Structures are given as C-alpha cells and as structure tokens.
Amino acid sequence: MKTIQRKFIDWKKTGRSLQLLREDNIELRRCVCGALKHDKGDCGGVCADCRYEMDNHISRKELSEVFGVSESVIFNWENGRSEVDYENLLFYAQISKKELSEIVVFMD
C-alpha cells in the first residue's frame, strides 16, 4: 500500500493570501458592497456603472461585518495567529470567486 503524506496548512502564508485578496479582489469588493448595502438600495448590479467610487481594497472592519466576526479575528486570520475554520475558508473562496486551492497554502 502506498503511503500518503499528510499535508498541513501553513496558516501564516494562507493568512497572507487572505490579506492579499482583501486588498485587491473586485469580486470580494462587490460582495462586501452588496452585503453592507453601500449602494443605498439603488444598485443595478453593474459595478462598472456604480456611482460610488470603489476600489478593490476592503477594510478589516467591512470584512468582519460580512463574516460576522470582530476585526481582531480578521487580523489574526491574516497574520496566521489563528486558523480559519473550514466554513469561513469556503465562504471566502466563494465570495472572492477563487478556488480553495488558490487561497490555502500548504507547508513544504
């Protein structure tokens, strides 16, 4: 029988991956914008036509509101100080339109 090597998540590198997504992912920005209703109810769903100035950067505060956690939890995730549970990793991948394998980094 072939031995399968168990892989372990490198939470520090995975956290950096999450931080980079928060700082530059338009899909994540759109999700946060919609979830927090920054559009004041008159969103047509076409972000290119949005009358609000929007960049790809999302604050930890905004993201914490979407995930229902504190800003310090987001900070700890991004700095590898705490592990992100599976459901939140999946949610992060879903709203940023990334594959989980593009977010999670495994130890060598």
ChimeraX commands (.cxc) that place a marker at each C-alpha (Angstrom):
marker #1 position 0.00,0.00,0.00 radius 0.5
marker #1 position 1.30,3.43,-0.94 radius 0.5
marker #1 position 1.89,5.81,1.95 radius 0.5
marker #1 position 0.06,9.10,1.64 radius 0.5
marker #1 position 1.80,12.08,3.14 radius 0.5
marker #1 position -0.49,14.24,5.19 radius 0.5
marker #1 position -0.45,17.91,4.25 radius 0.5
marker #1 position -0.62,20.67,6.81 radius 0.5
marker #1 position -1.84,24.18,6.17 radius 0.5
marker #1 position 0.72,26.94,6.54 radius 0.5
marker #1 position -1.55,29.41,8.34 radius 0.5
marker #1 position 0.91,32.29,8.09 radius 0.5
marker #1 position 1.10,32.01,4.28 radius 0.5
marker #1 position -2.61,31.29,3.98 radius 0.5
marker #1 position -3.27,34.38,6.08 radius 0.5
marker #1 position -1.14,36.44,3.73 radius 0.5
marker #1 position -3.16,35.04,0.85 radius 0.5
marker #1 position -6.37,36.18,2.58 radius 0.5
marker #1 position -4.90,39.62,3.17 radius 0.5
marker #1 position -3.93,39.99,-0.48 radius 0.5
marker #1 position -7.47,39.05,-1.50 radius 0.5
marker #1 position -8.91,41.64,0.88 radius 0.5
marker #1 position -6.60,44.27,-0.56 radius 0.5
marker #1 position -7.18,43.56,-4.24 radius 0.5
marker #1 position -10.14,41.47,-5.34 radius 0.5
marker #1 position -13.03,43.18,-7.12 radius 0.5
marker #1 position -15.34,40.18,-6.62 radius 0.5
marker #1 position -14.82,40.35,-2.87 radius 0.5
marker #1 position -15.40,44.12,-3.00 radius 0.5
marker #1 position -18.68,43.60,-4.86 radius 0.5
marker #1 position -19.85,41.07,-2.31 radius 0.5
marker #1 position -18.96,43.31,0.61 radius 0.5
marker #1 position -20.57,46.31,-1.06 radius 0.5
marker #1 position -23.79,44.38,-1.64 radius 0.5
marker #1 position -23.83,42.75,1.79 radius 0.5
marker #1 position -23.30,46.04,3.60 radius 0.5
marker #1 position -25.70,47.86,1.27 radius 0.5
marker #1 position -23.24,50.60,0.41 radius 0.5
marker #1 position -25.33,51.15,-2.69 radius 0.5
marker #1 position -28.23,52.55,-0.58 radius 0.5
marker #1 position -30.68,50.27,-2.36 radius 0.5
marker #1 position -30.31,51.59,-5.88 radius 0.5
marker #1 position -27.75,49.12,-7.15 radius 0.5
marker #1 position -28.36,47.85,-10.65 radius 0.5
marker #1 position -25.83,45.08,-10.19 radius 0.5
marker #1 position -23.45,46.53,-12.76 radius 0.5
marker #1 position -20.40,47.60,-10.79 radius 0.5
marker #1 position -18.89,49.37,-13.79 radius 0.5
marker #1 position -21.89,51.74,-13.70 radius 0.5
marker #1 position -21.67,52.28,-9.94 radius 0.5
marker #1 position -21.92,55.92,-8.94 radius 0.5
marker #1 position -19.87,55.30,-5.81 radius 0.5
marker #1 position -16.11,55.49,-6.02 radius 0.5
marker #1 position -14.94,51.98,-5.39 radius 0.5
marker #1 position -11.53,50.46,-5.28 radius 0.5
marker #1 position -10.62,46.84,-4.69 radius 0.5
marker #1 position -9.46,47.45,-1.11 radius 0.5
marker #1 position -11.72,46.30,1.71 radius 0.5
marker #1 position -11.13,47.26,5.32 radius 0.5
marker #1 position -10.94,44.64,8.03 radius 0.5
marker #1 position -13.99,46.29,9.59 radius 0.5
marker #1 position -16.06,45.82,6.44 radius 0.5
marker #1 position -14.96,42.22,6.03 radius 0.5
marker #1 position -15.60,41.46,9.70 radius 0.5
marker #1 position -19.20,42.64,9.27 radius 0.5
marker #1 position -19.74,40.27,6.34 radius 0.5
marker #1 position -18.23,37.31,8.21 radius 0.5
marker #1 position -19.93,38.20,11.50 radius 0.5
marker #1 position -16.67,38.28,13.45 radius 0.5
marker #1 position -14.59,41.03,15.05 radius 0.5
marker #1 position -11.87,42.96,13.28 radius 0.5
marker #1 position -9.32,41.28,15.52 radius 0.5
marker #1 position -10.42,37.87,14.20 radius 0.5
marker #1 position -9.76,39.04,10.63 radius 0.5
marker #1 position -6.40,40.45,11.78 radius 0.5
marker #1 position -5.50,37.13,13.43 radius 0.5
marker #1 position -6.50,35.15,10.33 radius 0.5
marker #1 position -4.40,37.37,8.09 radius 0.5
marker #1 position -1.37,37.16,10.35 radius 0.5
marker #1 position -1.52,33.40,10.85 radius 0.5
marker #1 position -2.26,33.79,14.55 radius 0.5
marker #1 position -5.43,31.75,14.37 radius 0.5
marker #1 position -6.79,29.17,11.98 radius 0.5
marker #1 position -9.74,29.92,9.76 radius 0.5
marker #1 position -12.47,27.33,10.11 radius 0.5
marker #1 position -13.42,25.36,7.02 radius 0.5
marker #1 position -16.80,27.05,6.51 radius 0.5
marker #1 position -15.22,30.51,6.53 radius 0.5
marker #1 position -12.48,29.41,4.13 radius 0.5
marker #1 position -15.13,28.10,1.76 radius 0.5
marker #1 position -17.15,31.29,2.11 radius 0.5
marker #1 position -14.03,33.38,1.45 radius 0.5
marker #1 position -13.33,31.37,-1.71 radius 0.5
marker #1 position -16.95,31.61,-2.84 radius 0.5
marker #1 position -17.31,35.37,-2.46 radius 0.5
marker #1 position -13.91,36.13,-3.98 radius 0.5
marker #1 position -14.62,33.72,-6.87 radius 0.5
marker #1 position -11.45,31.74,-6.21 radius 0.5
marker #1 position -10.80,28.06,-5.79 radius 0.5
marker #1 position -9.95,27.00,-2.28 radius 0.5
marker #1 position -6.64,25.70,-3.62 radius 0.5
marker #1 position -5.79,29.27,-4.70 radius 0.5
marker #1 position -6.19,30.53,-1.14 radius 0.5
marker #1 position -4.86,27.77,1.10 radius 0.5
marker #1 position -1.08,27.33,1.21 radius 0.5
marker #1 position 0.39,24.06,2.44 radius 0.5
marker #1 position 3.68,23.57,4.25 radius 0.5
marker #1 position 6.54,22.16,2.19 radius 0.5
marker link #1:1,2 radius 0.2
marker link #1:2,3 radius 0.2
marker link #1:3,4 radius 0.2
marker link #1:4,5 radius 0.2
marker link #1:5,6 radius 0.2
marker link #1:6,7 radius 0.2
marker link #1:7,8 radius 0.2
marker link #1:8,9 radius 0.2
marker link #1:9,10 radius 0.2
marker link #1:10,11 radius 0.2
marker link #1:11,12 radius 0.2
marker link #1:12,13 radius 0.2
marker link #1:13,14 radius 0.2
marker link #1:14,15 radius 0.2
marker link #1:15,16 radius 0.2
marker link #1:16,17 radius 0.2
marker link #1:17,18 radius 0.2
marker link #1:18,19 radius 0.2
marker link #1:19,20 radius 0.2
marker link #1:20,21 radius 0.2
marker link #1:21,22 radius 0.2
marker link #1:22,23 radius 0.2
marker link #1:23,24 radius 0.2
marker link #1:24,25 radius 0.2
marker link #1:25,26 radius 0.2
marker link #1:26,27 radius 0.2
marker link #1:27,28 radius 0.2
marker link #1:28,29 radius 0.2
marker link #1:29,30 radius 0.2
marker link #1:30,31 radius 0.2
marker link #1:31,32 radius 0.2
marker link #1:32,33 radius 0.2
marker link #1:33,34 radius 0.2
marker link #1:34,35 radius 0.2
marker link #1:35,36 radius 0.2
marker link #1:36,37 radius 0.2
marker link #1:37,38 radius 0.2
marker link #1:38,39 radius 0.2
marker link #1:39,40 radius 0.2
marker link #1:40,41 radius 0.2
marker link #1:41,42 radius 0.2
marker link #1:42,43 radius 0.2
marker link #1:43,44 radius 0.2
marker link #1:44,45 radius 0.2
marker link #1:45,46 radius 0.2
marker link #1:46,47 radius 0.2
marker link #1:47,48 radius 0.2
marker link #1:48,49 radius 0.2
marker link #1:49,50 radius 0.2
marker link #1:50,51 radius 0.2
marker link #1:51,52 radius 0.2
marker link #1:52,53 radius 0.2
marker link #1:53,54 radius 0.2
marker link #1:54,55 radius 0.2
marker link #1:55,56 radius 0.2
marker link #1:56,57 radius 0.2
marker link #1:57,58 radius 0.2
marker link #1:58,59 radius 0.2
marker link #1:59,60 radius 0.2
marker link #1:60,61 radius 0.2
marker link #1:61,62 radius 0.2
marker link #1:62,63 radius 0.2
marker link #1:63,64 radius 0.2
marker link #1:64,65 radius 0.2
marker link #1:65,66 radius 0.2
marker link #1:66,67 radius 0.2
marker link #1:67,68 radius 0.2
marker link #1:68,69 radius 0.2
marker link #1:69,70 radius 0.2
marker link #1:70,71 radius 0.2
marker link #1:71,72 radius 0.2
marker link #1:72,73 radius 0.2
marker link #1:73,74 radius 0.2
marker link #1:74,75 radius 0.2
marker link #1:75,76 radius 0.2
marker link #1:76,77 radius 0.2
marker link #1:77,78 radius 0.2
marker link #1:78,79 radius 0.2
marker link #1:79,80 radius 0.2
marker link #1:80,81 radius 0.2
marker link #1:81,82 radius 0.2
marker link #1:82,83 radius 0.2
marker link #1:83,84 radius 0.2
marker link #1:84,85 radius 0.2
marker link #1:85,86 radius 0.2
marker link #1:86,87 radius 0.2
marker link #1:87,88 radius 0.2
marker link #1:88,89 radius 0.2
marker link #1:89,90 radius 0.2
marker link #1:90,91 radius 0.2
marker link #1:91,92 radius 0.2
marker link #1:92,93 radius 0.2
marker link #1:93,94 radius 0.2
marker link #1:94,95 radius 0.2
marker link #1:95,96 radius 0.2
marker link #1:96,97 radius 0.2
marker link #1:97,98 radius 0.2
marker link #1:98,99 radius 0.2
marker link #1:99,100 radius 0.2
marker link #1:100,101 radius 0.2
marker link #1:101,102 radius 0.2
marker link #1:102,103 radius 0.2
marker link #1:103,104 radius 0.2
marker link #1:104,105 radius 0.2
marker link #1:105,106 radius 0.2
marker link #1:106,107 radius 0.2
marker link #1:107,108 radius 0.2
view
